[in-house]
């Protein structure tokens, strides 16, 4: 038997439950993945970073601070697309 504490959902405070209930914006995750593809293949195919920047700048307005965790997925994706 191990002496590790077992954490149950009942042991969480309201603040922790609110934090865990926040989700990532699916457009932000898509922008980050497109940014990675832009970083990898952008020097060869210039249209990929252009599409990523366009998609990211249009969809960043869908971010909602109350429901979603953070906007950094957008920032990372756009940064990787601009790095090319």
CORDAZI-V332643 format. One record per residue. SS is DSSP state (~ for helix, > for strand, _ for the rest). PHI is phi as a letter, one per 30 degrees, with the letter a starting at -180 (* if undefined). D_CENTER is the distance of its C-alpha to the mean C-alpha in whole Angstrom. Layout:
# CORDAZI-V332643
ss: {SS SS}
phi: {PHI PHI}
d_center: {D_CENTER D_CENTER}
This chain:
# CORDAZI-V332643
ss: {_ _ _ _ _ _ _ _ ~ ~ ~ _ _ ~ ~ ~ ~ ~ ~ ~ ~ _ > _ _ ~ ~ ~ ~ ~ ~ ~ ~ ~ ~ ~ ~ ~ ~ ~ ~ _ _ _ _ ~ ~ ~ ~ ~ ~ ~ ~ ~ ~ ~ ~ ~ ~ ~ ~ ~ _ _ _ _ _ > _ _ _ ~ ~ ~ ~ ~ ~ ~ ~ ~ ~ ~ ~ _}
phi: {* c c d d c c c d d d d d d d d d d d d d d c d d d d d d d d d d d d d d d d d c d d d c d d d d d d d d d d d d d d d d d d b d d c c d a d d d d d d d d d d d d d d}
d_center: {39 36 36 32 31 30 27 27 25 28 28 25 25 24 22 20 20 18 15 15 15 12 9 6 6 7 8 5 4 8 8 6 9 11 11 12 15 16 16 18 20 20 24 25 24 23 22 19 17 19 18 14 15 17 14 11 14 15 12 11 14 12 10 13 13 15 13 10 9 7 7 6 3 6 8 8 8 11 13 13 15 17 18 20}
